[in-house]
Amino acid sequence: MLTSKQRAYLRSMAQSYDTIFQVGKGGISEKMCEQISNALEARELIKLRVLDNSDYSAREAAEEIAETVGADVVQVIGTRFVLYRESVDHKKIELSLIK
């Protein structure tokens, strides 16, 4: 679980990130979750977006995907959301220093 300071730090990092996944009318598939999991392993922090034609709200999509891939929801704003999961092999973000 992330502390509020860790969450704030990750939010500030994610501002400059591009959206790399979109949830559309196809919904959230197993294949999509697998790709998101791989992206989290490589990057640790990713930004996603829910399209207008999706049956999900950004909050619903964020929570469902986070639960499936074992990530934390950092932020949900409008149609976009940010997920974080510590990488096993490609650790880039050091959160242990932020208490």
PECOR-V796689 format. One record per pair of residues at least 12 apart in sequence whose C-alpha atoms are under 7 Angstrom apart, sorted by the first residue. I is the first residue (numbers start at 1). J is the second residue. D is the distance in whole Angstrom. If there is no record, write none. Layout:
i/j/d
I/J/D
I/J/D
This chain:
i/j/d
5/98/7
5/99/7
6/95/6
6/98/6
6/99/7
7/74/6
11/74/7
11/75/7
17/47/7
18/47/7
19/47/5
19/48/5
19/49/7
20/47/6
20/48/6
21/48/5
21/49/6
22/48/6
22/49/5
22/50/6
22/51/7
23/49/6
23/50/5
23/51/6
23/54/7
24/50/6
24/51/5
24/53/6
24/54/5
25/53/5
25/54/4
25/55/7
27/54/6
27/55/7
33/65/7
33/69/7
37/69/6
40/84/7
40/85/6
40/87/7
41/87/5
41/88/7
41/90/7
42/87/7
42/90/6
44/84/5
44/85/5
44/86/6
44/87/6
45/83/6
45/84/5
45/85/7
46/82/6
46/83/6
46/84/7
47/81/6
47/82/4
47/83/7
48/80/6
48/81/5
48/82/6
49/79/6
49/80/4
49/81/6
50/79/5
50/80/6
58/76/7
58/78/7
58/79/5
58/80/6
58/81/7
59/76/6
62/81/6
66/83/7
71/83/6
71/84/6
71/85/5
72/84/5
72/85/6
